[in-house]
Amino acid sequence: VFVERFPALPTYVRSFGGWLTGANRRAHIQALDASLGRDARRFDRSWHYSAGYNSPMKLFGRHNEVWRLAGGGLGCAPE
């Protein structure tokens, strides 16, 4: 086992249930983009990431995410 340390990667994330498919991944990326646009957030449109966290044997209560990289520094509101 190797432990790697990486710098923080500021991202915007949208979570959703069900199965992660190409069609619903695109739909959730578009929804995330629309939310970020409404909030005037800067982000990198050239890349997106998707993550599915469950075993294929889990039928209900699934968790998936799509990510966009925050642009322009942190791209987040100050705390």
mmCIF file of the C-alpha atoms, coordinates in Angstrom:
data_MODEL
# 
_entry.id   MODEL 
# 
loop_
_atom_site.group_PDB 
_atom_site.id 
_atom_site.type_symbol 
_atom_site.label_atom_id 
_atom_site.label_alt_id 
_atom_site.label_comp_id 
_atom_site.label_asym_id 
_atom_site.label_entity_id 
_atom_site.label_seq_id 
_atom_site.pdbx_PDB_ins_code 
_atom_site.Cartn_x 
_atom_site.Cartn_y 
_atom_site.Cartn_z 
_atom_site.occupancy 
_atom_site.B_iso_or_equiv 
_atom_site.pdbx_formal_charge 
_atom_site.auth_seq_id 
_atom_site.auth_comp_id 
_atom_site.auth_asym_id 
_atom_site.auth_atom_id 
_atom_site.pdbx_PDB_model_num 
ATOM 1  C CA . VAL A 1 1  ? 0.000   0.000  0.000   1.00 0.00 ? 1  VAL A CA 1 
ATOM 2  C CA . PHE A 1 2  ? 1.322   3.418  -0.955  1.00 0.00 ? 2  PHE A CA 1 
ATOM 3  C CA . VAL A 1 3  ? -0.069  6.692  0.330   1.00 0.00 ? 3  VAL A CA 1 
ATOM 4  C CA . GLU A 1 4  ? 0.125   9.603  -2.092  1.00 0.00 ? 4  GLU A CA 1 
ATOM 5  C CA . ARG A 1 5  ? -0.548  13.206 -1.104  1.00 0.00 ? 5  ARG A CA 1 
ATOM 6  C CA . PHE A 1 6  ? -1.875  15.690 -3.625  1.00 0.00 ? 6  PHE A CA 1 
ATOM 7  C CA . PRO A 1 7  ? -2.749  19.362 -3.328  1.00 0.00 ? 7  PRO A CA 1 
ATOM 8  C CA . ALA A 1 8  ? -6.398  20.268 -2.845  1.00 0.00 ? 8  ALA A CA 1 
ATOM 9  C CA . LEU A 1 9  ? -8.474  20.164 -6.018  1.00 0.00 ? 9  LEU A CA 1 
ATOM 10 C CA . PRO A 1 10 ? -11.341 22.678 -5.800  1.00 0.00 ? 10 PRO A CA 1 
ATOM 11 C CA . THR A 1 11 ? -14.391 21.161 -7.470  1.00 0.00 ? 11 THR A CA 1 
ATOM 12 C CA . TYR A 1 12 ? -18.117 21.616 -7.807  1.00 0.00 ? 12 TYR A CA 1 
ATOM 13 C CA . VAL A 1 13 ? -20.054 18.392 -7.296  1.00 0.00 ? 13 VAL A CA 1 
ATOM 14 C CA . ARG A 1 14 ? -23.573 17.205 -8.082  1.00 0.00 ? 14 ARG A CA 1 
ATOM 15 C CA . SER A 1 15 ? -24.719 13.968 -6.418  1.00 0.00 ? 15 SER A CA 1 
ATOM 16 C CA . PHE A 1 16 ? -27.467 11.690 -7.692  1.00 0.00 ? 16 PHE A CA 1 
ATOM 17 C CA . GLY A 1 17 ? -28.831 8.190  -7.228  1.00 0.00 ? 17 GLY A CA 1 
ATOM 18 C CA . GLY A 1 18 ? -29.598 5.345  -9.593  1.00 0.00 ? 18 GLY A CA 1 
ATOM 19 C CA . TRP A 1 19 ? -27.227 3.818  -12.112 1.00 0.00 ? 19 TRP A CA 1 
ATOM 20 C CA . LEU A 1 20 ? -24.418 5.849  -13.653 1.00 0.00 ? 20 LEU A CA 1 
ATOM 21 C CA . THR A 1 21 ? -24.948 5.760  -17.429 1.00 0.00 ? 21 THR A CA 1 
ATOM 22 C CA . GLY A 1 22 ? -23.679 7.932  -20.245 1.00 0.00 ? 22 GLY A CA 1 
ATOM 23 C CA . ALA A 1 23 ? -27.096 9.533  -20.684 1.00 0.00 ? 23 ALA A CA 1 
ATOM 24 C CA . ASN A 1 24 ? -27.712 10.444 -17.053 1.00 0.00 ? 24 ASN A CA 1 
ATOM 25 C CA . ARG A 1 25 ? -24.082 11.534 -16.606 1.00 0.00 ? 25 ARG A CA 1 
ATOM 26 C CA . ARG A 1 26 ? -24.569 14.072 -19.441 1.00 0.00 ? 26 ARG A CA 1 
ATOM 27 C CA . ALA A 1 27 ? -27.889 15.204 -17.974 1.00 0.00 ? 27 ALA A CA 1 
ATOM 28 C CA . HIS A 1 28 ? -26.355 15.790 -14.535 1.00 0.00 ? 28 HIS A CA 1 
ATOM 29 C CA . ILE A 1 29 ? -23.319 17.590 -16.005 1.00 0.00 ? 29 ILE A CA 1 
ATOM 30 C CA . GLN A 1 30 ? -25.722 19.899 -17.864 1.00 0.00 ? 30 GLN A CA 1 
ATOM 31 C CA . ALA A 1 31 ? -27.709 20.472 -14.645 1.00 0.00 ? 31 ALA A CA 1 
ATOM 32 C CA . LEU A 1 32 ? -24.498 21.226 -12.721 1.00 0.00 ? 32 LEU A CA 1 
ATOM 33 C CA . ASP A 1 33 ? -23.384 23.641 -15.461 1.00 0.00 ? 33 ASP A CA 1 
ATOM 34 C CA . ALA A 1 34 ? -26.763 25.412 -15.308 1.00 0.00 ? 34 ALA A CA 1 
ATOM 35 C CA . SER A 1 35 ? -26.540 25.753 -11.506 1.00 0.00 ? 35 SER A CA 1 
ATOM 36 C CA . LEU A 1 36 ? -23.013 27.135 -11.714 1.00 0.00 ? 36 LEU A CA 1 
ATOM 37 C CA . GLY A 1 37 ? -24.070 29.562 -14.450 1.00 0.00 ? 37 GLY A CA 1 
ATOM 38 C CA . ARG A 1 38 ? -26.991 30.850 -12.358 1.00 0.00 ? 38 ARG A CA 1 
ATOM 39 C CA . ASP A 1 39 ? -24.590 31.428 -9.454  1.00 0.00 ? 39 ASP A CA 1 
ATOM 40 C CA . ALA A 1 40 ? -22.012 33.100 -11.758 1.00 0.00 ? 40 ALA A CA 1 
ATOM 41 C CA . ARG A 1 41 ? -19.342 30.572 -10.766 1.00 0.00 ? 41 ARG A CA 1 
ATOM 42 C CA . ARG A 1 42 ? -16.275 30.132 -12.939 1.00 0.00 ? 42 ARG A CA 1 
ATOM 43 C CA . PHE A 1 43 ? -15.352 26.570 -13.841 1.00 0.00 ? 43 PHE A CA 1 
ATOM 44 C CA . ASP A 1 44 ? -13.447 24.583 -16.437 1.00 0.00 ? 44 ASP A CA 1 
ATOM 45 C CA . ARG A 1 45 ? -15.841 23.350 -19.142 1.00 0.00 ? 45 ARG A CA 1 
ATOM 46 C CA . SER A 1 46 ? -13.146 21.320 -20.910 1.00 0.00 ? 46 SER A CA 1 
ATOM 47 C CA . TRP A 1 47 ? -13.168 18.488 -18.345 1.00 0.00 ? 47 TRP A CA 1 
ATOM 48 C CA . HIS A 1 48 ? -15.631 16.688 -16.166 1.00 0.00 ? 48 HIS A CA 1 
ATOM 49 C CA . TYR A 1 49 ? -15.286 13.729 -13.876 1.00 0.00 ? 49 TYR A CA 1 
ATOM 50 C CA . SER A 1 50 ? -17.833 11.158 -12.815 1.00 0.00 ? 50 SER A CA 1 
ATOM 51 C CA . ALA A 1 51 ? -17.749 8.717  -9.940  1.00 0.00 ? 51 ALA A CA 1 
ATOM 52 C CA . GLY A 1 52 ? -19.940 5.761  -9.031  1.00 0.00 ? 52 GLY A CA 1 
ATOM 53 C CA . TYR A 1 53 ? -19.414 4.495  -5.510  1.00 0.00 ? 53 TYR A CA 1 
ATOM 54 C CA . ASN A 1 54 ? -21.466 1.304  -5.309  1.00 0.00 ? 54 ASN A CA 1 
ATOM 55 C CA . SER A 1 55 ? -21.053 -2.328 -6.182  1.00 0.00 ? 55 SER A CA 1 
ATOM 56 C CA . PRO A 1 56 ? -23.096 -3.466 -9.170  1.00 0.00 ? 56 PRO A CA 1 
ATOM 57 C CA . MET A 1 57 ? -24.882 -5.778 -6.719  1.00 0.00 ? 57 MET A CA 1 
ATOM 58 C CA . LYS A 1 58 ? -26.384 -2.837 -4.822  1.00 0.00 ? 58 LYS A CA 1 
ATOM 59 C CA . LEU A 1 59 ? -29.764 -2.143 -6.400  1.00 0.00 ? 59 LEU A CA 1 
ATOM 60 C CA . PHE A 1 60 ? -31.144 0.667  -4.216  1.00 0.00 ? 60 PHE A CA 1 
ATOM 61 C CA . GLY A 1 61 ? -29.713 3.692  -2.429  1.00 0.00 ? 61 GLY A CA 1 
ATOM 62 C CA . ARG A 1 62 ? -26.903 4.153  -4.951  1.00 0.00 ? 62 ARG A CA 1 
ATOM 63 C CA . HIS A 1 63 ? -24.589 7.215  -4.874  1.00 0.00 ? 63 HIS A CA 1 
ATOM 64 C CA . ASN A 1 64 ? -22.967 8.825  -7.918  1.00 0.00 ? 64 ASN A CA 1 
ATOM 65 C CA . GLU A 1 65 ? -21.330 12.192 -8.549  1.00 0.00 ? 65 GLU A CA 1 
ATOM 66 C CA . VAL A 1 66 ? -20.301 14.412 -11.439 1.00 0.00 ? 66 VAL A CA 1 
ATOM 67 C CA . TRP A 1 67 ? -17.583 17.021 -10.894 1.00 0.00 ? 67 TRP A CA 1 
ATOM 68 C CA . ARG A 1 68 ? -16.419 20.208 -12.569 1.00 0.00 ? 68 ARG A CA 1 
ATOM 69 C CA . LEU A 1 69 ? -13.107 21.814 -11.671 1.00 0.00 ? 69 LEU A CA 1 
ATOM 70 C CA . ALA A 1 70 ? -13.477 25.257 -10.135 1.00 0.00 ? 70 ALA A CA 1 
ATOM 71 C CA . GLY A 1 71 ? -11.827 27.960 -12.244 1.00 0.00 ? 71 GLY A CA 1 
ATOM 72 C CA . GLY A 1 72 ? -10.126 31.204 -11.329 1.00 0.00 ? 72 GLY A CA 1 
ATOM 73 C CA . GLY A 1 73 ? -8.411  30.351 -8.069  1.00 0.00 ? 73 GLY A CA 1 
ATOM 74 C CA . LEU A 1 74 ? -10.650 28.561 -5.655  1.00 0.00 ? 74 LEU A CA 1 
ATOM 75 C CA . GLY A 1 75 ? -13.784 29.694 -7.454  1.00 0.00 ? 75 GLY A CA 1 
ATOM 76 C CA . CYS A 1 76 ? -15.652 29.360 -4.181  1.00 0.00 ? 76 CYS A CA 1 
ATOM 77 C CA . ALA A 1 77 ? -17.279 31.945 -1.977  1.00 0.00 ? 77 ALA A CA 1 
ATOM 78 C CA . PRO A 1 78 ? -15.146 32.915 1.030   1.00 0.00 ? 78 PRO A CA 1 
ATOM 79 C CA . GLU A 1 79 ? -16.023 31.178 4.270   1.00 0.00 ? 79 GLU A CA 1 
# 
